[in-house]
Amino acid sequence: QSIATLYTSDFDAMANLKDWKKLYTGVPIWLFNTGMNPKRFRSIRLVISELGSSFTLWDTIVNGASDVRLPKPRHITLKSLETGTILALKFEDTNATDEFHQYFVKLSCDPRNKDLFDVFNAKRRPAVFILRKRKIKKSAISKPSHFNHITKVDENDKDSLYTYSVLVDDHITLS
């Protein structure tokens, strides 16, 4: 687990470092949807999750056209084709940056995921397994790692949780 800051810039202004805009600081996650669930297509997504609440701050699909790179220590860059922007992740820890990038390389080099990175692939490969029509027991589902379930927030949490400070009006008092 590491903390990273997400910066964005558009394609025209990416050369000028002054045009980079700081968006969020949070926990970066590679979310790999295998396609097992028929309601979710196979994809790899970059998610920036809020530290403390695990709320999603930023989310974008990553594929072969995203051009994920490790340009210098503590930095990962990529293109978000959904928003038409260039993204830069600046990590607090060099080892975490390398580990995060290596995990993406591992996913992208896996021959089973070739369809996710072929930019000319008009049709995604369907899942190669058969869905079972049996109910999954709750005990069979693994618990998320590094997740803190929040059941109550108060006014003291406004400074530590970004989503709380944005979603709750200053004039509302909590009871």
Helices and strands as residue ranges (DSSP letters): E 4-10, G 17-19, E 21-33, E 43-49, E 56-62, G 64-66, E 69-72, E 75-80, E 85-91, H 94-109, G 111-113, H 114-117, G 138-140, G 155-158, H 162-167
